[in-house]
């Protein structure tokens, strides 16, 4: 029997994820707060629901990919939300980056309705969402994870079960702290190189091949060279994640000086108006500080 899936949240990541589910033969109903984002999915064969409740009412699996804690809580627990309409036995999967506390809250609320809940954030950014090569970090019951594994396999290539509810969210916040720091390190190292007269493309070739190689260098080198800040993962969402990670580390009494420095720099990028650009737009701060673009060879003499 083909599983019926409700997919709520058709942003940068959600839309290509839902598209992969349709292409893999699942019956998919979609809903998004902002109208008009479902047209391409409807052409593929998805159905557009008129409300979250309508989307989830007949679903075997409900997937959400939303922007922040407030939106996620409202969509699940608000009037006319998911938990008010979902059938007992439905599997609920949230791919958003949220606080571990909210993940545990939703798992408890879901259990009260007879449903299972996984906090299951993703990594890989937009290119991996499009290609179906996302990595999933799951918190919740292992039995539930195995039940929905075919659904996750349609969107990604690796699934890691981290532990009970909230564990996926903890993993994602630690992970994104590293992502932010690595992207800043890439921009900072490139600033040194171009200020010293090096061709940025040649320097980044060394970075990717050497000990400083990273996923940041792999994904962002061409964007830095071309001044391309089209969104793979927005600066605003990264800043949101860093604030969540900072709050979590405070609660755990874990010193995180690099996280705090990264948060400050992304806050500066936000204040400069880069919120809706790719997270690597934070590199424009370095361009201002050194007085030249990072994607062009500085003129000597």
CORSUL-V759045 format. One record per residue. N is the residue number from 0. RES is the residue in one letter. PHI is phi in whole degrees, 0 to 359 (999 if undefined). PSI is psi as a letter, one per 30 degrees, with the letter a starting at -180 (* if undefined). Layout:
BEGIN
N;RES;PHI;PSI  N;RES;PHI;PSI
END
This chain:
BEGIN
0;X;999;k  1;X;287;k  2;X;289;k  3;X;263;k  4;X;240;k  5;X;258;k  6;X;239;j  7;X;243;k  8;X;111;j  9;X;246;h  10;X;275;a  11;X;305;e  12;X;266;e  13;X;297;e  14;X;298;e  15;X;292;f  16;X;295;e  17;X;297;e  18;X;299;e  19;X;295;e  20;X;295;e  21;X;297;e  22;X;297;f  23;X;275;g  24;X;97;g  25;X;283;l  26;X;275;j  27;X;237;k  28;X;252;k  29;X;238;l  30;X;210;k  31;X;218;k  32;X;300;e  33;X;272;j  34;X;296;l  35;X;94;f  36;X;271;f  37;X;259;g  38;X;299;e  39;X;297;e  40;X;291;e  41;X;296;e  42;X;295;e  43;X;284;f  44;X;128;g  45;X;285;l  46;X;257;k  47;X;261;k  48;X;273;l  49;X;273;f  50;X;199;l  51;X;301;e  52;X;299;e  53;X;296;e  54;X;296;e  55;X;266;f  56;X;302;e  57;X;250;g  58;X;278;k  59;X;275;e  60;X;225;k  61;X;247;k  62;X;240;k  63;X;237;k  64;X;220;j  65;X;234;l  66;X;269;e  67;X;199;l  68;X;303;e  69;X;298;e  70;X;294;e  71;X;297;e  72;X;300;e  73;X;297;e  74;X;293;e  75;X;275;e  76;X;249;f  77;X;287;l  78;X;298;k  79;X;73;g  80;X;273;a  81;X;300;e  82;X;289;f  83;X;279;f  84;X;235;f  85;X;288;k  86;X;279;k  87;X;303;k  88;X;94;f  89;X;289;k  90;X;269;k  91;X;249;k  92;X;234;k  93;X;254;j  94;X;265;g  95;X;291;l  96;X;266;j  97;X;229;l  98;X;289;k  99;X;302;e  100;X;297;e  101;X;293;e  102;X;301;e  103;X;292;e  104;X;300;e  105;X;290;e  106;X;298;e  107;X;294;e  108;X;296;e  109;X;296;e  110;X;299;e  111;X;292;f  112;X;261;g  113;X;83;g  114;X;246;l  115;X;256;k  116;X;228;k  117;X;242;k  118;X;274;j  119;X;219;i  120;X;296;l  121;X;237;l  122;X;224;l  123;X;135;f  124;X;66;a  125;X;303;e  126;X;303;e  127;X;287;e  128;X;296;e  129;X;291;e  130;X;277;f  131;X;74;h  132;X;240;h  133;X;292;l  134;X;250;k  135;X;253;k  136;X;242;j  137;X;252;k  138;X;239;k  139;X;139;a  140;X;289;k  141;X;298;e  142;X;297;e  143;X;294;e  144;X;300;e  145;X;295;e  146;X;296;e  147;X;260;g  148;X;306;e  149;X;301;e  150;X;292;e  151;X;294;e  152;X;299;f  153;X;287;f  154;X;243;f  155;X;209;l  156;X;240;f  157;X;214;k  158;X;231;k  159;X;240;k  160;X;272;j  161;X;271;f  162;X;144;a  163;X;290;l  164;X;308;k  165;X;98;f  166;X;293;e  167;X;297;e  168;X;293;e  169;X;300;e  170;X;299;e  171;X;295;e  172;X;291;e  173;X;297;e  174;X;299;e  175;X;287;f  176;X;299;e  177;X;295;e  178;X;301;e  179;X;298;e  180;X;297;e  181;X;296;e  182;X;294;e  183;X;294;e  184;X;298;e  185;X;297;e  186;X;296;e  187;X;291;e  188;X;297;e  189;X;295;e  190;X;298;e  191;X;297;e  192;X;297;e  193;X;289;e  194;X;293;f  195;X;272;g  196;X;93;g  197;X;274;l  198;X;287;k  199;X;301;e  200;X;296;e  201;X;291;e  202;X;298;e  203;X;293;f  204;X;297;e  205;X;295;e  206;X;302;e  207;X;294;e  208;X;270;f  209;X;253;a  210;X;293;f  211;X;271;g  212;X;301;k  213;X;200;l  214;X;298;e  215;X;300;e  216;X;296;e  217;X;294;e  218;X;276;f  219;X;251;f  220;X;302;e  221;X;294;e  222;X;294;e  223;X;295;e  224;X;294;e  225;X;264;f  226;X;63;h  227;X;262;j  228;X;249;g  229;X;299;k  230;X;280;k  231;X;261;e  232;X;208;k  233;X;287;l  234;X;299;e  235;X;299;e  236;X;290;e  237;X;296;e  238;X;298;e  239;X;302;e  240;X;294;e  241;X;293;e  242;X;294;e  243;X;297;e  244;X;296;e  245;X;296;e  246;X;297;e  247;X;297;e  248;X;295;e  249;X;299;e  250;X;295;f  251;X;269;f  252;X;60;h  253;X;255;j  254;X;294;k  255;X;223;i  256;X;298;e  257;X;289;e  258;X;300;e  259;X;294;e  260;X;295;e  261;X;297;e  262;X;300;e  263;X;297;e  264;X;291;e  265;X;290;e  266;X;296;e  267;X;296;e  268;X;297;e  269;X;296;e  270;X;297;f  271;X;279;f  272;X;98;g  273;X;262;g  274;X;310;e  275;X;266;g  276;X;261;l  277;X;298;l  278;X;303;f  279;X;288;f  280;X;299;f  281;X;302;f  282;X;296;f  283;X;295;f  284;X;298;e  285;X;294;e  286;X;299;e  287;X;294;e  288;X;291;e  289;X;265;f  290;X;75;g  291;X;201;l  292;X;288;l  293;X;279;f  294;X;263;g  295;X;231;k  296;X;288;k  297;X;293;k  298;X;282;k  299;X;265;k  300;X;90;*
END
